[in-house]
Amino acid sequence: MFGLADGVWLARLPAVKEHLDLSDARLGVALLAAPVGLVVVAAFADRLIERFGSARPTAAGAVAISLLPIGFGLANGMAALMAVLLVYGMSGGLTDVAINSQAVRVERGYRRPIINSFHACFSFGGLLGALLGGLFAWAGIGPAPTFAAAGVPMAVVAVLARRRLLHGSEASDSAAVPATDRDPAGEGAGRGAAGPGQAARPALGATRGAAGRTGRAGRAGRVRAAASRHAVALRIAALGLLALCSLLGEGAAGSWSAVYLRDNLGTSAAFAALGYAAFSVTMAVGRLTGDRLAARFGPGRLVSGCGVVAGLGLAAALISRSPALGLVGFALFGAGLSSTFPQLLSTAGNIQTSRSGTGIARVAGAGYLGLLVGPVLIGSFAGLLGLRLALGIPVILMGFMAVGGWLVVGPRRAGGG
């Protein structure tokens, strides 16, 4: 549903741009509001999931992202458009974190990797939404009626689907504090207490000895608990960095693939548009096969292998002077990136934290940051070094993905508990 709403919106974006008489530069600034909303909501999404569970935010967010695009068509200026985009981004971010929490719980119940299939539904939903939006545009229907015609039925489906979601506490609610952190004072005191027939001095010495052992055990437990919490935080941070690399690459392909094919390889505008289309199709197909690959090789090897494929694909597109090979390169780039973000979210969702949804929220938030800054970063470097060299940044980041996948994600099979 999220993908469908996004696809319809992006298909009618030119009509909204024309209606508001926005230049390319002003539209680019306005569109930043949505990823800003994604990043902002990721900071507190885990608190909402901890309080309400993931079912209610999933349903509420789905209704919001279905109906909010109507505001895009009704906006009467750039400021109004940015306001609606900001709320749309926040709703999308909350929905993304909550629905991935649901997906991790379902995956855990199945005890086999299935999260890539959910993300494939998003990709195919985007393609379907783009076709639907294009159909309304071909029929000469304005943006607001288009968004209403698509959004109202989706909102109804979201309300009805709420009953089928997993309710109750999240499976990751248990804290990451080990059992050794529990205060064993009661056990020690029981062993050290003086019995009725014991002399006072030996009983006192035994009690003191037990108290000393209890204190040392308590301190050791607290040290181990603190070390465990730090290890969890560091692993989530590392997963977040990989997510940033993944979505920065995705944002780069979305914003610059057509420009690169058109300006650097001298293709027609129609052929240049195929760059992102090829990227999107191979990403969707790759997600359909990602679960089987994760079950066979483990998520760590899958993420590393995807990093290699993505890096080589984009490097080939940048080295080649042939438009056809450039198109193939972007297709390989999409195939490589297809399973990285879902596997990172699955791994984060299976890390025990003190608050349910924290791992997913932090990793997703880092990914959204990459989606936000990636196009701007590459555009800035393109102005200094040229677009070909600037697009080398994602190639380097895919190298980090290849190395970090196995080290950070590890050999655990998703859904295995």
C-alpha positions in Angstrom: 0.0 0.0 0.0 2.9 2.4 0.8 4.5 1.6 -2.5 1.2 2.0 -4.3 0.7 5.5 -2.8 4.2 6.5 -3.6 3.9 5.3 -7.2 0.7 7.3 -7.8 2.3 10.4 -6.2 5.5 10.2 -8.2 3.5 9.6 -11.5 1.5 12.8 -10.9 4.4 14.9 -9.6 4.8 16.7 -13.0 1.1 17.7 -12.8 1.5 19.1 -9.3 4.7 20.9 -10.4 2.9 22.5 -13.3 -0.2 23.4 -11.1 2.0 25.2 -8.6 4.3 26.7 -11.3 7.4 25.5 -9.6 10.9 25.6 -11.1 13.1 22.5 -11.0 15.2 24.0 -8.2 12.2 25.0 -6.0 10.6 21.6 -6.6 13.8 19.9 -5.4 13.8 22.0 -2.2 10.1 21.2 -1.6 10.7 17.4 -2.1 13.3 17.5 0.7 10.5 17.9 3.2 9.4 14.2 2.9 12.8 12.6 3.8 13.2 15.1 6.6 9.9 13.8 8.0 11.3 10.3 7.7 14.4 11.1 9.7 12.5 13.0 12.3 10.0 10.4 13.1 12.6 7.6 13.3 13.9 9.3 16.5 10.8 8.5 18.5 9.1 5.7 16.5 10.3 3.1 18.9 8.6 4.9 21.8 5.3 4.8 20.0 5.7 1.2 19.2 6.7 0.4 22.8 3.5 2.2 24.1 1.0 1.2 21.5 2.5 -1.9 19.8 3.2 -2.1 16.1 -0.4 -2.9 14.9 -2.0 0.4 15.6 0.8 2.6 14.2 0.8 0.4 11.1 -2.9 0.8 10.5 -2.9 4.5 11.4 0.1 5.3 9.2 -1.4 3.3 6.3 -4.5 5.4 6.4 -2.5 8.6 6.6 -0.3 7.8 3.6 -3.3 6.8 1.6 -5.2 10.1 2.2 -2.5 12.7 2.6 -1.6 12.8 -1.1 -5.0 14.4 -1.7 -3.4 17.4 0.0 -0.7 17.5 -2.7 -3.3 18.1 -5.3 -5.1 20.7 -3.2 -2.0 22.6 -2.2 -2.0 26.3 -3.3 1.7 27.0 -2.9 5.1 25.7 -2.2 4.8 26.2 1.6 1.5 24.2 1.7 3.0 21.4 -0.4 6.1 21.2 1.9 3.9 21.0 5.0 1.9 18.1 3.5 5.1 16.4 2.4 6.6 16.7 5.8 3.6 15.1 7.5 3.5 12.5 4.7 7.2 11.7 5.3 6.6 11.4 9.1 3.6 9.1 8.5 5.6 7.0 6.0 8.5 6.7 8.5 6.2 5.6 11.3 4.5 3.1 9.0 7.8 1.8 7.8 9.2 1.1 11.2 5.9 -0.3 12.5 5.2 -2.5 9.5 8.8 -3.9 9.6 8.3 -4.7 13.2 5.3 -6.7 12.2 7.3 -8.3 9.4 10.1 -9.4 11.8 7.5 -10.9 14.1 5.9 -12.8 11.3 9.3 -13.9 10.0 10.2 -15.1 13.5 7.0 -17.1 13.7 7.7 -18.7 10.3 11.3 -19.5 11.4 12.6 -18.8 7.9 13.5 -15.6 5.9 10.5 -13.9 4.4 11.1 -10.2 4.9 12.4 -9.6 1.4 9.1 -10.7 0.0 7.4 -7.9 2.0 9.8 -5.4 0.5 9.2 -6.8 -3.0 5.5 -6.1 -2.5 6.5 -2.4 -1.9 8.5 -2.4 -5.1 5.7 -3.9 -7.2 3.2 -1.6 -5.5 5.3 1.3 -6.7 5.3 0.0 -10.2 1.5 -0.5 -10.1 1.0 3.0 -8.6 3.0 4.5 -11.4 0.9 2.8 -14.0 -2.3 3.8 -12.3 -1.2 7.4 -12.0 -0.2 7.4 -15.6 -3.6 6.0 -16.6 -5.3 8.9 -14.7 -3.0 11.4 -16.4 -3.7 9.9 -19.8 -7.4 10.3 -19.1 -6.9 14.0 -18.3 -7.9 13.7 -14.6 -6.4 16.2 -12.3 -4.0 15.3 -9.4 -6.4 15.8 -6.5 -9.2 13.5 -8.0 -6.5 11.0 -8.8 -5.1 10.9 -5.3 -8.7 10.7 -3.9 -9.7 7.9 -6.3 -6.6 5.9 -5.3 -6.4 6.9 -1.7 -9.9 6.3 -0.3 -10.1 2.6 -1.3 -6.5 2.1 0.2 -7.6 3.7 3.4 -10.6 1.4 3.7 -8.4 -1.6 3.1 -6.0 -0.4 5.8 -8.8 -0.1 8.3 -10.1 -3.6 7.4 -6.6 -5.1 7.5 -6.0 -3.9 11.0 -7.8 -7.0 12.4 -5.3 -9.3 10.7 -2.2 -7.6 12.2 -0.3 -9.1 15.1 -1.5 -7.4 18.3 -0.1 -7.5 21.8 3.5 -7.0 23.0 6.4 -7.1 20.5 8.5 -10.2 20.5 11.6 -8.0 21.1 10.3 -6.5 24.3 12.7 -8.5 26.5 15.6 -6.4 27.6 19.1 -7.1 26.5 20.2 -7.2 30.1 21.6 -10.6 30.9 20.3 -12.7 33.8 23.6 -12.1 35.7 22.5 -8.5 36.3 19.8 -9.6 38.7 20.5 -8.9 42.3 21.4 -12.2 44.0 21.3 -10.7 47.4 18.4 -12.8 48.5 20.2 -16.0 47.8 23.4 -14.9 49.5 21.6 -13.7 52.5 19.7 -16.9 52.9 22.9 -18.9 52.8 24.7 -16.6 55.2 22.0 -16.3 57.9 22.8 -17.7 61.3 20.8 -20.6 62.5 19.4 -21.0 66.0 22.3 -23.2 67.1 25.2 -21.2 65.7 27.5 -19.0 67.7 27.2 -15.3 67.1 30.7 -14.7 65.8 30.8 -17.4 63.2 27.4 -16.5 62.0 28.4 -12.8 61.7 31.6 -13.8 59.8 29.6 -16.1 57.4 27.1 -13.3 56.9 29.8 -10.8 56.1 31.5 -13.3 53.7 28.2 -13.9 51.9 27.5 -10.2 51.7 31.0 -9.7 50.2 30.4 -12.4 47.7 27.0 -11.0 46.9 28.5 -7.5 46.4 31.2 -8.8 44.1 28.7 -10.9 42.1 26.4 -7.9 41.8 29.2 -5.6 40.6 30.4 -8.3 38.1 26.8 -8.7 36.9 26.4 -4.9 36.4 29.7 -4.8 34.5 28.6 -7.6 32.2 25.2 -6.0 31.7 26.8 -2.6 30.8 29.2 -4.4 28.4 26.2 -6.2 26.8 24.3 -2.9 26.4 27.3 -1.3 24.8 27.8 -4.2 22.4 24.1 -4.0 21.4 24.4 -0.3 20.8 27.6 -0.6 18.7 26.1 -3.4 16.6 22.9 -1.3 15.9 25.1 1.7 15.0 27.1 -0.5 12.6 23.9 -1.8 11.0 22.7 1.8 10.7 25.9 2.8 8.8 25.3 -0.1 6.4 21.7 1.0 6.0 22.9 4.6 5.3 25.2 3.1 2.6 22.3 1.1 1.1 19.7 3.9 0.9 22.3 6.5 -0.2 23.0 4.2 -3.2 19.2 3.9 -3.8 18.7 7.6 -3.6 21.7 8.1 -6.0 20.1 5.8 -8.6 16.8 7.5 -8.3 18.1 11.0 -8.7 21.1 10.6 -11.0 20.8 7.5 -13.2 18.8 9.3 -15.9 21.0 12.4 -15.7 24.1 10.3 -16.1 22.8 8.3 -19.1 21.5 11.5 -20.8 24.4 13.9 -20.1 27.5 11.6 -19.8 26.6 8.9 -22.2 24.6 11.1 -24.7 21.4 9.1 -24.8 17.9 10.3 -25.6 15.6 11.4 -22.8 13.5 8.3 -23.4 16.4 5.9 -23.1 17.8 7.7 -20.0 14.5 7.1 -18.2 15.1 3.4 -18.6 18.0 3.6 -16.2 15.9 4.0 -13.1 13.2 1.6 -14.6 15.9 -1.1 -15.0 17.1 -0.4 -11.5 13.6 -0.6 -10.0 12.6 -3.8 -11.8 15.8 -5.7 -10.8 15.4 -4.5 -7.3 11.8 -5.9 -7.1 12.8 -9.2 -8.7 15.9 -9.4 -6.5 13.7 -9.1 -3.4 11.6 -12.0 -4.6 14.6 -14.3 -4.6 16.3 -12.7 -1.5 14.5 -14.9 1.0 15.7 -18.1 -0.6 19.2 -16.8 -0.8 19.2 -15.7 2.9 17.9 -19.2 3.9 20.6 -20.9 1.9 23.7 -18.7 2.6 22.7 -16.7 5.7 21.9 -13.0 5.8 25.5 -12.0 6.4 26.8 -13.6 3.2 23.8 -12.3 1.3 24.4 -8.7 2.3 28.1 -9.0 1.5 27.4 -10.6 -1.8 24.8 -8.0 -2.6 27.4 -5.3 -1.9 29.8 -6.9 -4.4 27.2 -7.2 -7.1 26.0 -3.6 -6.6 29.5 -2.1 -6.5 30.6 -4.0 -9.6 27.4 -3.1 -11.4 27.6 0.6 -10.8 31.4 0.6 -11.5 30.7 -1.0 -14.9 28.1 1.6 -15.7 30.6 4.4 -14.9 33.5 2.8 -16.7 31.6 1.9 -19.9 31.0 4.4 -22.6 28.2 2.3 -24.0 24.6 3.3 -23.1 23.5 -0.3 -23.3 26.2 -1.4 -20.8 25.4 1.6 -18.7 21.8 0.4 -18.5 23.0 -3.1 -17.6 25.2 -1.6 -14.9 22.3 0.2 -13.3 20.2 -3.0 -13.5 22.9 -4.9 -11.6 23.1 -2.1 -9.1 19.4 -2.5 -8.4 19.8 -6.3 -8.1 22.6 -5.9 -5.6 20.8 -3.4 -3.4 17.6 -5.3 -3.4 18.1 -7.5 -0.3 20.5 -5.3 1.7 18.0 -3.0 3.5 15.5 -5.7 4.3 18.1 -8.0 5.8 19.6 -5.1 7.9 16.1 -4.4 9.3 15.5 -8.1 10.0 18.8 -8.3 11.8 18.1 -5.2 13.8 14.6 -6.4 14.7 16.0 -9.6 16.2 18.5 -7.8 18.5 17.1 -7.7 22.0 16.8 -4.2 23.3 15.1 -2.6 26.3 12.4 -1.0 24.1 10.7 -2.9 21.3 11.3 -1.5 17.8 14.5 0.4 18.9 16.8 -1.5 16.5 14.5 -1.1 13.5 13.9 2.5 14.3 17.6 3.4 14.6 18.7 1.4 11.5 15.8 2.7 9.4 16.5 6.3 10.6 20.1 6.0 9.5 18.9 4.7 6.1 16.5 7.6 5.7 19.4 10.0 6.4 21.3 8.4 3.5 18.2 8.8 1.3 18.1 12.4 2.3 21.7 13.5 2.0 22.8 11.1 -0.9 21.4 13.0 -3.9 22.6 16.3 -2.4 26.0 15.0 -1.6 26.5 13.5 -5.1 25.2 16.7 -6.7 27.7 18.8 -4.7 30.6 16.5 -5.7 29.4 16.4 -9.3 29.7 20.2 -9.4 33.4 19.9 -8.4 34.5 16.6 -10.0 31.9 15.7 -12.6 29.0 13.3 -12.2 31.0 10.2 -13.2 33.5 10.6 -10.4 30.8 11.7 -7.9 28.9 8.5 -8.6 32.0 6.7 -7.5 30.9 7.5 -3.9 28.2 4.7 -3.9 30.8 2.3 -5.4 33.1 2.9 -2.4 30.2 2.5 0.0 29.3 -0.8 -1.6 32.8 -1.9 -0.8 32.0 -1.2 2.9 28.8 -3.1 2.5 30.7 -6.1 1.1 33.1 -6.1 4.0 30.7 -5.1 6.8 27.8 -7.5 5.8 29.4 -10.6 7.1 31.1 -8.9 10.1 28.0 -7.0 11.3 25.0 -9.1 10.2 26.7 -12.4 10.9 25.7 -16.0 10.0 22.4 -16.0 11.9 19.6 -17.2 9.7 16.7 -14.7 9.9 13.6 -16.0 11.6 15.6 -18.7 13.4 15.0 -17.1 16.8 
